[in-house]
Amino acid sequence: MQRILEQPPTGVTISAVPARYSKAELRLAGGKLIKDGKPVTLRVPSTSEAIRITGRVQPTTAAP
């Protein structure tokens, strides 16, 4: 990755932003969401449906 960022193709500009969380912070948070290799069931008090966290972003539709 560093090699690619050092010499981008002609006409390509790159900007980088610092990480918001450290790797240790992300691992700690992940440990709270995954137990024994399986996702933890999360619930919101206002709904009876469980929340499932995945690595994919779900598309949303805008309200009319």
N, C-alpha and C positions, 0 to 999 in steps of 0.2 A: 504494500500500500504506500509506504513512504517513497519508494522509487517512482511510482506512478504520479504521486503528488509533486515530486521534485521537478519533473519535466512533462507537464501536460501537453497534449497536442496543440499545434498552432491554432489560435483563435479560441481556445478554451481557457476560461479563468476559473480558479478554484478558491473558495474561501472555507475556512474551518472554524468551527465554534468549539470551545472547550466542553468537555463532558460535564453534564449536570451532576452525575453521581459517580462515585468511585466504583471500581469493580467489587470491592468488599461490600459496599452498601447494596449493590445489586444482588450479590449472592445472598446476603442476609435477608433481603426482601423476598427473593425467590424461595428461600428455605421456609418462609412462612406460608407460601402459596402451594408448595409441592411437598408432600409427605410420602416417603417410600416410593418415589418415582411417579406418584399419581397426584393429580390436582386436588386441592382441598375444596370441598363444597362451601361456597360462600352464599350468604343470604342477606338480603336487605329487608329490614323490618316492615317496610311498606308494601312488599310483594311476597307472594308465596313461591315464586319461581327462583330456582337456584341460579347463581351467576357463574358462568364458565369463562375462565380466562384462557385465551389461546394466544399464539404468537401472530395471528393474523388480525388485521384491522378489518372490521366489518363496515361495509359501505352504509352510509346514512342518507336519508332523503330529507330534504328541507321541507318544513311545514309550509303549506300554501298561504 
